[in-house]
Amino acid sequence: MAEGPGGGDRFFEALVGAIGEGVVLCDASMCIQWATPALEQLLGYQLEDMRGRHVHELIHPDEVEVARTRGSDPDAASWQTWQTTRRVRTARSDYLQFDCTVSDLTADDRVGAIVVVLRRSTDRFQAWETERRLRAIVENAADAVLVYGRDLRVTYASPSARAIFGDLDGTILEQITDHIDPEEASRALGLLEQLNESPGGSIAARFSLQLGEGPELWIEAHARNLLDDPAVAGIVVNIRDITAQVELQDRLEDAARRDPLTGLPNRTRILELLESALRTPERGTVAVLFLDLDRFKVVNDSFGHATGDRVLVELGRRLQSSIRWRGTVGRFGGDEYVVIAVVDAPEDAIELAEMLGRVAREPFTVSGPEHDQVEVFLSGSVGIALANPGDGPSTLLHHADAAMYRSKAYGPRTWELYDEAMREQARSRLNLESDLIRALDDGGFELFYQPIVEVATGEPRSFEALARWRHPRRGLVLPSEFIPVLEETGGIRKLGDWAIATACLQIQEWQSLPGDPIGVSVNLSPQQLGSDDLAADVAAVTDHFGIDPSLLWFEITETLLMQDLDLAVKALARLRDVGCRLALDDFGTGWSSLTYLRSVPVDVVKIDRSFIEGVADSPDDRAIVGSVVWLCRTLGKDVVAEGVETEAQYDALARLGCTHAQGFHISMPRPAAAASAWLTGQVRI
């Protein structure tokens, strides 16, 4: 270097260093001789660490070959200054991008070196990095991405899209729809053409695909019009494989319509089939036959529920085999079966009823876990109802049920045809209604409490409040007998208000106990849920008793939601605003359970006992329960298994990760005093 005024080389070093840019001096072989402090700060090296190193050691490996080619190019021998962009390795082993100006001043006696000036190209590098990251995300995503232009020709297909559809570059988009049902393909093309004319618009739809000989796939497609975005200039379609989700929903919905024990249509499906039969114009008359086994409880009590279940399964198989094309067989619940048929005359229905009676009387040879093979002899009572104009499914089932009970009361006859004489039974119903009205006014009801425990510890977390009626002559009457009557007569609202206040009083009493606060859940009726004053009344009663509203739970059934989903969602949202917790009861028995999980603001999901019955020994039940547990955990909802009656069921639920359980294995429902005693002095599971 030439000397500067008063300072020689140091003057120029200080001058160059003050520029604030990275400057490197290299010899003719491109080995570093000196660098400014600014470069030391940018790269993190000390000058002594860089001195003598070839610049290629600091350049990104992908760019070294290009740099070497430049240095060996005979046409570049006369260059003096040139510019380039390079990624340079820092002391932290990452890379920064620089705009480089290289000047060959080796022939200049004042310098005698190759001078490299480096400036950070931050914006361009970040843009390049962003593009690289986004490309990596798109090209490695499981979702398929397609981009097509105004002419419906594909301009980009991600690797996932190519894996599904094959080579799509330049392919007309209509070819993709060859994999879709023709009607659905027409709908898809119509949506895409409509989107083509809607700048910035978006659509979403789901379709089934059939790719070659492979299984059917379900996809969910989201498309957005970015034709006016110069960076894309196309319509972007994001395609997600939702086959597993659809299959799970199908399994749950099918399970919700089938009896888990016999595989026959359940109550929900029977009502659907009966409604369809009544709507369908067909020759003949719709007949409903209601079969109830006589003394079936004796089988369960003598040989156990496992043997009883085998009898029920075998009976269902026999009924299907006997009825065949003449009708549809379903299990209504317990030991009750329903047959729906279309007959030309009452005699045809009677013939079917007699056949059902014969099938029920055939001996059952079954074995159980605690005994050898046994032969079980049973009989059945059958009620017949023939549809009249204007009859609905519930009315027809009610008539058949009433006829069955008359048949059972008469004894030797195996069937009874509903007729006008049965209206006499309605008079006893009126007497029942009168007794209920008096009980509401005179305090004839009380709440029993059944605990809900944490599966992992057996610790009680809450109780479900269950109404019981102490009839002056009949003794304790269960809700299954009086709740339907109160719902029909309107008395259920009064009973519900009383139950809420009584539950709050019980919560207040339990607050004095040591440990975590104990909540109580109360079942809501349709009449209560439809009241505009429900939330305000609940807020007032919790305030009156001085309890935290979160300790008061409300349980709703899927049947209730089916009546008016929008009304239910609004009412439940108001209860949640008060601070109460909400539980979806009997989950899995309705026809759109997954829809309710998504749209109804519940905190807790109670799996119906019909799925818990077989959770210990049925792979299908375990799979369904496990799926529901996983789904609820993903959605942030607690899970309660209802109807846990055995230790095997309890252990199976623990292995599946179910958090809470309720049932006779834990405790039967108890009056308030007995529940308090259980709570304070119980034997833990």
C-alpha positions as CSV (number, residue, x, y, z in Angstrom):
1,M,0.0,0.0,0.0
2,A,1.1,3.6,-0.6
3,E,1.7,5.7,2.5
4,G,-1.1,8.1,3.6
5,P,-0.5,11.6,5.1
6,G,1.2,11.1,8.5
7,G,0.2,7.5,8.9
8,G,1.4,5.2,6.1
9,D,-0.5,2.0,5.6
10,R,-2.4,2.6,8.9
11,F,-4.0,5.7,7.5
12,F,-5.5,3.8,4.6
13,E,-6.6,0.9,6.8
14,A,-8.4,3.3,9.1
15,L,-9.9,5.0,6.1
16,V,-11.2,1.9,4.5
17,G,-12.4,0.5,7.8
18,A,-14.4,3.6,8.4
19,I,-16.5,2.9,5.3
20,G,-18.6,0.4,7.2
21,E,-18.6,-2.2,4.3
22,G,-16.8,-5.5,4.1
23,V,-13.6,-5.2,2.2
24,V,-11.2,-8.0,1.6
25,L,-7.7,-7.9,0.0
26,C,-6.5,-11.1,-1.7
27,D,-3.3,-12.0,-3.4
28,A,-3.3,-13.2,-7.0
29,S,-4.3,-16.8,-6.0
30,M,-7.3,-15.4,-4.1
31,C,-5.9,-16.1,-0.6
32,I,-7.1,-13.5,1.9
33,Q,-4.4,-11.1,3.2
34,W,-6.5,-8.4,5.0
35,A,-10.1,-7.5,5.8
36,T,-11.9,-4.6,7.3
37,P,-13.4,-4.7,10.9
38,A,-16.8,-4.4,9.3
39,L,-16.4,-7.8,7.7
40,E,-15.2,-9.3,10.9
41,Q,-18.5,-8.1,12.5
42,L,-20.6,-9.4,9.6
43,L,-19.0,-12.9,9.5
44,G,-17.8,-13.3,13.1
45,Y,-14.2,-14.2,12.1
46,Q,-11.1,-12.5,13.4
47,L,-8.7,-11.3,10.7
48,E,-6.2,-13.8,11.9
49,D,-8.8,-16.6,11.3
50,M,-9.2,-15.5,7.7
51,R,-5.7,-14.6,6.7
52,G,-4.2,-17.0,4.3
53,R,-7.5,-18.8,3.6
54,H,-8.7,-19.2,0.0
55,V,-11.9,-17.4,-0.6
56,H,-13.5,-20.6,-1.9
57,E,-13.4,-22.0,1.6
58,L,-15.9,-19.3,2.6
59,I,-18.2,-19.6,-0.4
60,H,-21.3,-21.9,-0.3
61,P,-20.4,-25.3,-1.9
62,D,-23.0,-24.9,-4.6
63,E,-21.3,-21.7,-5.9
64,V,-17.6,-22.8,-5.7
65,E,-17.6,-24.4,-9.1
66,V,-19.0,-21.3,-10.7
67,A,-16.3,-19.2,-9.0
68,R,-13.6,-21.6,-10.2
69,T,-15.0,-21.4,-13.8
70,R,-14.8,-17.7,-13.7
71,G,-11.2,-17.7,-12.6
72,S,-10.1,-20.2,-15.3
73,D,-12.0,-18.7,-18.2
74,P,-9.4,-17.4,-20.7
75,D,-11.9,-14.8,-21.9
76,A,-11.9,-13.4,-18.4
77,A,-8.2,-12.9,-18.2
78,S,-8.4,-9.2,-19.0
79,W,-11.1,-8.4,-16.5
80,Q,-10.5,-5.8,-13.9
81,T,-13.8,-5.3,-12.2
82,W,-16.9,-7.6,-12.1
83,Q,-19.9,-8.1,-9.9
84,T,-21.6,-11.2,-8.6
85,T,-23.7,-12.5,-5.7
86,R,-22.4,-15.0,-3.3
87,R,-23.5,-16.9,-0.2
88,V,-20.7,-16.6,2.4
89,R,-20.2,-18.9,5.4
90,T,-20.1,-17.2,8.8
91,A,-18.3,-18.3,12.0
92,R,-21.7,-19.8,13.1
93,S,-21.6,-22.1,10.0
94,D,-24.7,-20.4,8.5
95,Y,-24.7,-18.4,5.3
96,L,-25.3,-14.8,4.5
97,Q,-25.8,-13.5,1.0
98,F,-23.7,-10.6,-0.3
99,D,-23.5,-8.5,-3.5
100,C,-19.8,-8.6,-4.4
101,T,-17.7,-6.2,-6.5
102,V,-14.3,-7.7,-7.4
103,S,-11.5,-5.5,-8.7
104,D,-8.1,-6.9,-9.9
105,L,-5.5,-4.3,-8.8
106,T,-2.6,-6.6,-8.6
107,A,-0.8,-4.6,-11.4
108,D,-1.3,-1.4,-9.5
109,D,1.9,-0.8,-7.4
110,R,-0.1,1.2,-4.9
111,V,-2.4,-1.7,-4.1
112,G,-0.9,-4.9,-5.5
113,A,-4.0,-7.0,-4.5
114,I,-7.4,-8.2,-5.6
115,V,-10.0,-6.1,-3.8
116,V,-13.4,-7.6,-2.9
117,V,-16.1,-5.3,-1.6
118,L,-19.1,-7.1,0.0
119,R,-22.5,-5.5,0.7
120,R,-25.4,-7.5,2.3
121,S,-28.2,-8.3,-0.1
122,T,-30.7,-8.8,2.7
123,D,-34.0,-8.2,0.8
124,R,-33.1,-10.3,-2.1
125,F,-31.8,-13.1,0.1
126,Q,-34.8,-13.1,2.3
127,A,-37.1,-13.2,-0.7
128,W,-35.1,-16.1,-2.1
129,E,-35.2,-17.9,1.3
130,T,-39.0,-17.2,1.6
131,E,-39.6,-18.6,-1.9
132,R,-37.4,-21.6,-1.1
133,R,-39.2,-22.3,2.2
134,L,-42.7,-21.9,0.6
135,R,-41.7,-24.2,-2.3
136,A,-40.4,-26.8,0.2
137,I,-43.6,-26.6,2.2
138,V,-45.9,-27.0,-0.8
139,E,-43.8,-29.7,-2.4
140,N,-43.5,-31.7,0.8
141,A,-47.1,-31.2,2.1
142,A,-49.5,-34.2,2.2
143,D,-52.2,-32.0,0.7
144,A,-52.2,-31.8,-3.1
145,V,-51.9,-28.4,-4.8
146,L,-53.0,-27.6,-8.3
147,V,-52.8,-24.3,-10.2
148,Y,-54.7,-23.8,-13.4
149,G,-55.3,-20.9,-15.7
150,R,-58.3,-19.3,-17.4
151,D,-58.3,-22.0,-20.1
152,L,-58.7,-24.7,-17.3
153,R,-55.2,-26.0,-18.1
154,V,-53.0,-27.1,-15.2
155,T,-49.9,-24.8,-14.8
156,Y,-48.5,-26.3,-11.6
157,A,-49.0,-29.6,-9.8
158,S,-47.3,-30.4,-6.5
159,P,-45.7,-33.8,-6.0
160,S,-48.7,-34.9,-3.9
161,A,-51.0,-34.0,-6.8
162,R,-48.9,-35.9,-9.3
163,A,-48.9,-38.9,-7.0
164,I,-52.8,-38.9,-7.1
165,F,-53.5,-37.9,-10.7
166,G,-50.2,-38.6,-12.6
167,D,-48.6,-36.2,-15.0
168,L,-50.8,-33.1,-15.2
169,D,-48.6,-30.5,-16.9
170,G,-50.6,-29.0,-19.7
171,T,-53.4,-31.4,-19.2
172,I,-57.0,-30.2,-19.6
173,L,-58.6,-30.1,-16.1
174,E,-61.6,-32.0,-17.3
175,Q,-59.4,-35.1,-17.4
176,I,-59.1,-34.9,-13.6
177,T,-62.9,-35.2,-13.3
178,D,-62.7,-38.6,-15.1
179,H,-62.0,-40.0,-11.6
180,I,-65.3,-38.5,-10.2
181,D,-68.8,-39.6,-10.5
182,P,-70.2,-38.0,-13.7
183,E,-72.9,-36.0,-11.9
184,E,-70.4,-34.8,-9.3
185,A,-67.9,-34.1,-12.1
186,S,-70.4,-31.8,-13.8
187,R,-71.0,-30.0,-10.5
188,A,-67.2,-29.6,-10.0
189,L,-66.7,-28.1,-13.4
190,G,-69.6,-25.8,-12.9
191,L,-68.2,-24.5,-9.7
192,L,-64.7,-24.0,-11.2
193,E,-66.1,-22.2,-14.2
194,Q,-68.1,-20.0,-11.9
195,L,-65.0,-19.3,-9.8
196,N,-63.1,-18.4,-13.0
197,E,-65.3,-15.4,-13.2
198,S,-65.0,-14.3,-9.6
199,P,-61.6,-12.6,-8.9
200,G,-60.6,-13.3,-5.3
201,G,-63.5,-15.6,-4.7
202,S,-63.2,-19.1,-3.2
203,I,-65.2,-22.3,-3.0
204,A,-65.0,-25.6,-1.1
205,A,-66.5,-29.0,-1.9
206,R,-65.9,-32.7,-1.2
207,F,-65.9,-35.5,-3.8
208,S,-65.2,-39.2,-4.0
209,L,-62.5,-40.4,-6.3
210,Q,-62.0,-43.8,-8.0
211,L,-58.3,-44.1,-9.1
212,G,-57.9,-47.2,-11.3
213,E,-58.5,-50.4,-9.4
214,G,-57.7,-48.8,-6.0
215,P,-60.2,-48.2,-3.2
216,E,-62.6,-45.2,-3.3
217,L,-61.0,-42.0,-1.9
218,W,-62.8,-39.0,-0.4
219,I,-61.2,-35.6,-1.0
220,E,-62.0,-32.1,0.3
221,A,-61.1,-29.4,-2.2
222,H,-60.6,-25.7,-1.5
223,A,-60.2,-23.4,-4.6
224,R,-59.3,-19.7,-4.7
225,N,-59.2,-17.4,-7.7
226,L,-55.8,-15.7,-7.8
227,L,-55.8,-15.0,-11.5
228,D,-55.3,-11.3,-10.9
229,D,-52.3,-11.9,-8.5
230,P,-49.2,-11.6,-10.7
231,A,-47.3,-13.8,-8.4
232,V,-49.7,-16.7,-9.1
233,A,-51.8,-15.8,-12.1
234,G,-54.0,-18.8,-11.7
235,I,-56.7,-20.6,-9.6
236,V,-55.2,-22.5,-6.7
237,V,-56.9,-25.7,-5.7
238,N,-55.9,-27.4,-2.4
239,I,-56.9,-31.0,-2.2
240,R,-57.0,-33.0,1.1
241,D,-57.5,-36.7,1.5
242,I,-60.4,-37.0,4.1
243,T,-61.1,-40.7,3.5
244,A,-60.3,-41.7,7.0
245,Q,-62.5,-39.0,8.4
246,V,-65.4,-40.0,6.1
247,E,-65.0,-43.7,7.0
248,L,-65.0,-42.9,10.7
249,Q,-68.1,-40.8,10.3
250,D,-69.8,-43.6,8.3
251,R,-68.9,-46.1,11.0
252,L,-70.2,-43.9,13.7
253,E,-73.4,-43.1,11.9
254,D,-73.9,-46.7,11.0
255,A,-73.3,-47.7,14.6
256,A,-75.8,-45.0,15.7
257,R,-78.5,-46.8,13.6
258,R,-77.6,-50.3,14.6
259,D,-78.0,-52.2,17.8
260,P,-74.4,-52.9,18.9
261,L,-75.3,-56.4,20.3
262,T,-77.3,-57.9,17.4
263,G,-76.4,-55.7,14.5
264,L,-80.1,-55.2,13.8
265,P,-81.6,-51.7,13.1
266,N,-82.0,-49.9,16.4
267,R,-84.8,-47.7,17.7
268,T,-83.6,-44.7,15.7
269,R,-83.4,-46.7,12.4
270,I,-86.7,-48.4,13.1
271,L,-88.4,-45.0,13.3
272,E,-86.8,-43.9,10.1
273,L,-87.8,-47.1,8.3
274,L,-91.3,-46.9,9.6
275,E,-91.7,-43.3,8.6
276,S,-90.4,-44.2,5.1
277,A,-92.9,-47.1,4.8
278,L,-95.8,-44.8,5.8
279,R,-94.8,-42.2,3.2
280,T,-94.3,-44.7,0.4
281,P,-97.5,-45.3,-1.6
282,E,-97.8,-49.0,-1.8
283,R,-100.5,-51.6,-2.0
284,G,-101.4,-53.0,1.3
285,T,-101.3,-51.8,4.9
286,V,-98.2,-51.1,7.1
287,A,-98.2,-53.4,10.1
288,V,-96.0,-53.2,13.1
289,L,-95.4,-56.2,15.3
290,F,-93.9,-55.7,18.7
291,L,-92.3,-58.8,20.3
292,D,-91.3,-58.9,24.0
293,L,-89.7,-62.0,25.6
294,D,-91.5,-63.3,28.6
295,R,-89.5,-63.8,31.8
296,F,-86.2,-62.9,30.1
297,K,-85.0,-61.4,33.4
298,V,-84.9,-64.9,34.8
299,V,-82.2,-65.8,32.2
300,N,-80.0,-62.9,33.1
301,D,-80.5,-63.5,36.8
302,S,-79.8,-67.3,36.5
303,F,-77.0,-67.4,34.0
304,G,-75.7,-63.9,33.7
305,H,-75.9,-61.1,31.2
306,A,-73.4,-62.7,28.9
307,T,-75.6,-65.7,28.4
308,G,-78.7,-63.4,28.0
309,D,-76.9,-61.5,25.3
310,R,-76.2,-64.8,23.4
311,V,-79.9,-65.6,23.5
312,L,-80.8,-62.1,22.2
313,V,-78.3,-62.4,19.4
314,E,-79.6,-65.9,18.4
315,L,-83.2,-64.7,18.5
316,G,-82.3,-61.8,16.2
317,R,-80.7,-64.2,13.8
318,R,-83.7,-66.5,13.8
319,L,-86.2,-63.7,13.3
320,Q,-84.3,-62.4,10.3
321,S,-84.1,-65.9,8.9
322,S,-87.8,-66.4,9.3
323,I,-89.0,-63.0,8.1
324,R,-86.7,-62.6,5.2
325,W,-88.3,-60.6,2.4
326,R,-91.6,-60.3,4.2
327,G,-90.5,-57.4,6.4
328,T,-87.7,-55.7,8.4
329,V,-86.6,-56.9,11.9
330,G,-85.1,-54.5,14.4
331,R,-84.2,-54.5,18.1
332,F,-86.1,-51.8,19.9
333,G,-84.1,-52.2,23.2
334,G,-83.7,-54.8,25.9
335,D,-85.6,-57.9,25.0
336,E,-87.9,-56.1,22.6
337,Y,-87.9,-56.6,18.8
338,V,-90.0,-54.9,16.1
339,V,-91.0,-56.2,12.7
340,I,-92.2,-53.8,10.0
341,A,-94.2,-55.3,7.2
342,V,-96.7,-54.5,4.5
343,V,-99.7,-56.8,4.5
344,D,-102.8,-57.2,2.4
345,A,-105.1,-58.2,5.3
346,P,-105.1,-58.4,9.1
347,E,-104.8,-62.2,8.8
348,D,-101.4,-61.8,7.2
349,A,-100.1,-59.8,10.2
350,I,-101.6,-62.4,12.6
351,E,-99.8,-65.1,10.6
352,L,-96.5,-63.2,11.1
353,A,-97.2,-62.8,14.8
354,E,-97.8,-66.5,15.3
355,M,-94.6,-67.2,13.5
356,L,-92.7,-64.8,15.8
357,G,-94.2,-66.6,18.8
358,R,-93.1,-70.0,17.5
359,V,-89.5,-68.7,16.9
360,A,-89.4,-67.4,20.4
361,R,-90.5,-70.7,21.9
362,E,-87.9,-72.7,20.2
363,P,-85.2,-73.8,22.7
364,F,-81.9,-71.8,22.9
365,T,-78.8,-73.8,23.5
366,V,-76.1,-71.5,24.8
367,S,-73.0,-71.5,26.9
368,G,-71.6,-68.8,29.2
369,P,-68.3,-67.9,30.9
370,E,-69.4,-69.4,34.2
371,H,-71.3,-72.5,33.1
372,D,-71.4,-75.3,30.4
373,Q,-74.0,-75.4,27.7
374,V,-77.5,-74.9,28.8
375,E,-80.9,-75.1,27.1
376,V,-83.1,-72.1,27.7
377,F,-86.9,-72.1,27.0
378,L,-88.7,-68.8,26.5
379,S,-91.9,-67.5,25.1
380,G,-92.8,-64.1,23.6
381,S,-95.7,-61.8,23.6
382,V,-96.5,-60.0,20.3
383,G,-98.5,-56.8,19.8
384,I,-99.9,-56.0,16.3
385,A,-100.8,-52.5,15.1
386,L,-102.1,-51.8,11.6
387,A,-101.7,-48.3,10.2
388,N,-104.7,-46.0,9.8
389,P,-104.7,-42.8,7.7
390,G,-102.9,-40.1,9.6
391,D,-100.9,-42.5,11.9
392,G,-97.3,-41.6,12.4
393,P,-94.4,-43.8,13.4
394,S,-94.7,-43.0,17.1
395,T,-98.4,-43.6,17.2
396,L,-98.1,-47.0,15.4
397,L,-95.3,-48.1,17.7
398,H,-97.3,-47.0,20.7
399,H,-100.3,-49.0,19.6
400,A,-98.2,-52.1,18.9
401,D,-96.6,-51.7,22.4
402,A,-100.0,-51.3,24.0
403,A,-101.2,-54.5,22.2
404,M,-98.1,-56.4,23.3
405,Y,-98.7,-55.5,27.0
406,R,-102.3,-56.7,26.7
407,S,-101.0,-59.9,25.2
408,K,-98.5,-60.3,28.0
409,A,-101.3,-59.7,30.6
410,Y,-103.6,-62.3,29.1
411,G,-101.0,-65.0,29.3
412,P,-101.5,-68.0,27.0
413,R,-102.1,-66.1,23.8
414,T,-99.0,-65.1,22.0
415,W,-100.3,-62.1,20.2
416,E,-102.9,-59.3,20.4
417,L,-104.2,-57.0,17.8
418,Y,-104.7,-53.4,18.8
419,D,-108.3,-52.3,18.7
420,E,-110.6,-49.6,20.0
421,A,-111.1,-51.6,23.2
422,M,-107.6,-50.7,24.2
423,R,-108.6,-47.1,24.6
424,E,-109.8,-48.2,28.0
425,Q,-106.2,-48.3,29.0
426,A,-106.0,-44.6,28.3
427,R,-108.2,-44.1,31.4
428,S,-105.5,-45.5,33.7
429,R,-103.2,-43.1,32.0
430,L,-105.4,-40.2,33.0
431,N,-105.2,-41.5,36.6
432,L,-101.5,-41.5,36.3
433,E,-101.5,-37.9,35.1
434,S,-103.6,-36.9,38.1
435,D,-101.3,-38.6,40.5
436,L,-98.3,-36.8,38.9
437,I,-100.0,-33.4,39.2
438,R,-100.5,-34.0,42.9
439,A,-97.0,-35.2,43.4
440,L,-95.7,-32.0,41.8
441,D,-97.7,-29.9,44.2
442,D,-97.1,-32.0,47.3
443,G,-93.4,-32.7,47.0
444,G,-93.7,-36.3,46.0
445,F,-90.4,-36.3,44.1
446,E,-86.8,-36.6,45.2
447,L,-83.4,-36.6,43.6
448,F,-81.1,-39.6,43.6
449,Y,-77.4,-39.1,42.9
450,Q,-75.1,-41.3,40.9
451,P,-71.4,-40.5,41.0
452,I,-69.1,-39.8,38.0
453,V,-65.5,-40.7,38.8
454,E,-62.1,-40.1,37.3
455,V,-61.1,-43.4,35.7
456,A,-57.4,-43.1,36.5
457,T,-57.9,-42.5,40.3
458,G,-61.5,-43.5,41.1
459,E,-62.0,-40.1,42.7
460,P,-65.6,-38.6,42.4
461,R,-65.7,-35.5,40.3
462,S,-69.5,-34.9,40.0
463,F,-72.9,-36.6,40.4
464,E,-75.8,-37.0,38.0
465,A,-79.1,-36.0,39.6
466,L,-81.9,-38.5,38.7
467,A,-85.5,-37.8,39.6
468,R,-87.6,-40.4,41.5
469,W,-91.3,-40.4,42.3
470,R,-92.4,-41.9,45.6
471,H,-95.9,-43.0,44.8
472,P,-98.2,-43.4,47.8
473,R,-99.4,-46.8,46.7
474,R,-96.8,-48.0,44.2
475,G,-93.7,-47.0,46.0
476,L,-90.6,-45.8,44.1
477,V,-91.4,-45.0,40.4
478,L,-88.6,-44.7,37.9
479,P,-88.3,-41.8,35.4
480,S,-88.9,-44.0,32.4
481,E,-92.6,-44.3,33.5
482,F,-93.4,-40.7,34.5
483,I,-91.1,-38.5,32.5
484,P,-92.9,-39.2,29.1
485,V,-96.2,-38.4,30.8
486,L,-94.9,-35.1,32.2
487,E,-93.4,-34.2,28.9
488,E,-96.7,-34.7,27.1
489,T,-98.7,-32.9,29.8
490,G,-96.3,-30.0,30.3
491,G,-95.5,-30.8,33.9
492,I,-91.9,-31.5,33.0
493,R,-91.0,-27.7,33.2
494,K,-92.1,-27.6,36.9
495,L,-90.3,-30.8,37.7
496,G,-87.2,-29.4,35.9
497,D,-87.2,-26.1,37.8
498,W,-87.5,-28.1,41.1
499,A,-84.6,-30.4,40.1
500,I,-82.3,-27.4,39.3
501,A,-83.0,-25.7,42.7
502,T,-82.6,-29.0,44.6
503,A,-79.3,-29.8,42.8
504,C,-78.0,-26.3,43.7
505,L,-78.9,-26.8,47.3
506,Q,-77.0,-30.1,47.3
507,I,-74.0,-28.5,45.7
508,Q,-74.1,-25.9,48.5
509,E,-74.1,-28.6,51.2
510,W,-71.2,-30.5,49.6
511,Q,-69.1,-27.3,49.4
512,S,-68.4,-27.7,53.1
513,L,-66.6,-31.1,52.5
514,P,-62.8,-31.1,52.1
515,G,-61.3,-31.5,48.7
516,D,-62.3,-30.3,45.3
517,P,-65.8,-28.9,44.8
518,I,-68.3,-31.5,43.6
519,G,-70.6,-30.7,40.7
520,V,-74.1,-32.0,39.9
521,S,-75.5,-32.6,36.4
522,V,-79.2,-32.2,35.7
523,N,-81.1,-33.4,32.6
524,L,-82.8,-30.8,30.5
525,S,-86.2,-31.4,28.8
526,P,-87.2,-29.9,25.5
527,Q,-89.7,-27.6,27.2
528,Q,-87.0,-26.2,29.5
529,L,-84.6,-25.7,26.7
530,G,-87.2,-23.8,24.7
531,S,-87.8,-21.3,27.5
532,D,-86.5,-17.8,27.0
533,D,-86.1,-17.4,30.7
534,L,-84.0,-20.6,31.3
535,A,-80.6,-18.9,31.5
536,A,-81.8,-16.0,33.7
537,D,-83.6,-18.4,36.0
538,V,-80.4,-20.5,36.3
539,A,-78.3,-17.4,37.0
540,A,-80.8,-16.4,39.7
541,V,-80.9,-19.7,41.5
542,T,-77.1,-20.2,41.5
543,D,-76.7,-16.7,42.9
544,H,-79.4,-17.4,45.5
545,F,-77.5,-20.5,46.8
546,G,-74.1,-18.8,46.4
547,I,-72.5,-21.5,44.3
548,D,-70.2,-21.4,41.3
549,P,-72.3,-21.9,38.2
550,S,-69.6,-24.1,36.7
551,L,-70.5,-26.7,39.3
552,L,-74.0,-27.0,37.8
553,W,-74.0,-29.1,34.6
554,F,-76.8,-29.6,32.1
555,E,-77.2,-32.8,30.1
556,I,-79.0,-32.8,26.7
557,T,-79.7,-35.8,24.5
558,E,-79.2,-36.0,20.7
559,T,-83.0,-36.6,20.5
560,L,-83.6,-33.2,22.0
561,L,-81.2,-31.6,19.6
562,M,-82.9,-33.2,16.6
563,Q,-86.1,-31.4,17.4
564,D,-84.7,-27.9,16.8
565,L,-80.9,-27.6,16.5
566,D,-80.8,-23.9,16.0
567,L,-83.0,-23.2,19.1
568,A,-81.0,-25.6,21.2
569,V,-77.6,-24.1,20.2
570,K,-78.8,-20.6,21.1
571,A,-80.2,-21.7,24.5
572,L,-77.1,-23.7,25.4
573,A,-74.9,-20.7,24.5
574,R,-76.9,-18.6,27.0
575,L,-76.4,-21.2,29.7
576,R,-72.7,-21.3,28.9
577,D,-72.6,-17.5,29.2
578,V,-74.0,-18.0,32.8
579,G,-71.0,-20.2,33.5
580,C,-72.7,-23.7,33.5
581,R,-71.0,-26.7,31.9
582,L,-72.9,-28.7,29.2
583,A,-72.8,-32.4,28.5
584,L,-74.1,-34.3,25.4
585,D,-75.9,-37.4,26.8
586,D,-76.3,-40.8,25.0
587,F,-73.7,-39.9,22.4
588,G,-73.8,-42.3,19.4
589,T,-77.6,-43.0,19.5
590,G,-78.5,-40.2,17.2
591,W,-78.1,-40.1,13.4
592,S,-75.7,-37.1,13.2
593,S,-73.5,-37.3,16.3
594,L,-70.4,-35.8,14.6
595,T,-72.5,-32.8,13.4
596,Y,-73.5,-32.1,17.0
597,L,-69.9,-32.3,18.2
598,R,-69.0,-29.6,15.7
599,S,-72.0,-27.3,16.1
600,V,-73.2,-27.7,19.8
601,P,-71.2,-25.9,22.5
602,V,-70.8,-28.8,24.9
603,D,-67.9,-29.4,27.3
604,V,-68.6,-33.1,28.0
605,V,-69.6,-36.1,25.8
606,K,-71.2,-39.0,27.5
607,I,-70.9,-42.2,25.5
608,D,-74.1,-44.2,25.4
609,R,-74.2,-47.4,27.5
610,S,-75.0,-49.5,24.3
611,F,-71.3,-49.0,23.2
612,I,-69.9,-49.7,26.7
613,E,-71.7,-53.0,27.0
614,G,-69.3,-54.7,24.7
615,V,-66.2,-52.6,25.2
616,A,-64.4,-55.3,27.1
617,D,-64.8,-58.1,24.5
618,S,-66.0,-56.6,21.2
619,P,-63.3,-55.2,18.9
620,D,-65.9,-53.2,17.1
621,D,-67.2,-51.5,20.3
622,R,-63.6,-50.9,21.5
623,A,-62.7,-49.3,18.1
624,I,-65.8,-47.0,18.2
625,V,-65.3,-46.0,21.9
626,G,-61.6,-45.4,21.2
627,S,-62.4,-43.3,18.2
628,V,-64.9,-41.2,20.2
629,V,-62.4,-40.7,23.0
630,W,-59.7,-39.7,20.6
631,L,-62.0,-37.4,18.7
632,C,-63.2,-35.7,21.9
633,R,-59.7,-35.3,23.2
634,T,-58.7,-33.6,19.9
635,L,-61.7,-31.3,20.2
636,G,-60.9,-30.5,23.9
637,K,-64.0,-32.2,25.4
638,D,-64.2,-34.4,28.4
639,V,-65.5,-37.9,28.0
640,V,-67.8,-39.9,30.4
641,A,-68.6,-43.6,29.7
642,E,-72.1,-44.4,30.9
643,G,-73.5,-47.7,32.1
644,V,-70.2,-49.2,33.4
645,E,-71.3,-52.4,35.1
646,T,-68.2,-54.6,35.3
647,E,-64.5,-54.3,36.2
648,A,-63.6,-55.5,32.8
649,Q,-65.4,-52.6,31.2
650,Y,-63.8,-50.2,33.6
651,D,-60.3,-51.6,32.8
652,A,-61.0,-51.5,29.0
653,L,-62.0,-47.8,29.3
654,A,-58.8,-47.0,31.2
655,R,-56.7,-48.6,28.5
656,L,-58.6,-46.5,25.8
657,G,-57.8,-43.3,27.7
658,C,-61.4,-42.6,28.7
659,T,-61.2,-40.0,31.5
660,H,-64.5,-40.4,33.4
661,A,-67.0,-43.2,34.1
662,Q,-70.4,-43.7,35.6
663,G,-72.4,-46.8,36.3
664,F,-73.4,-49.6,38.8
665,H,-69.8,-50.8,38.9
666,I,-69.0,-47.6,40.7
667,S,-72.3,-46.9,42.5
668,M,-76.0,-47.2,42.1
669,P,-78.0,-43.9,42.2
670,R,-78.6,-43.0,45.9
671,P,-80.8,-40.6,47.8
672,A,-79.0,-37.4,48.9
673,A,-78.1,-38.6,52.4
674,A,-76.8,-41.9,51.2
675,A,-74.9,-40.2,48.4
676,S,-73.3,-37.9,51.0
677,A,-72.3,-40.9,53.1
678,W,-70.8,-42.6,50.0
679,L,-68.9,-39.4,49.2
680,T,-67.3,-39.1,52.6
681,G,-66.7,-42.8,53.5
682,Q,-66.6,-44.7,50.2
683,V,-64.4,-47.6,49.3
684,R,-62.3,-46.4,46.3
685,I,-62.2,-48.4,43.1
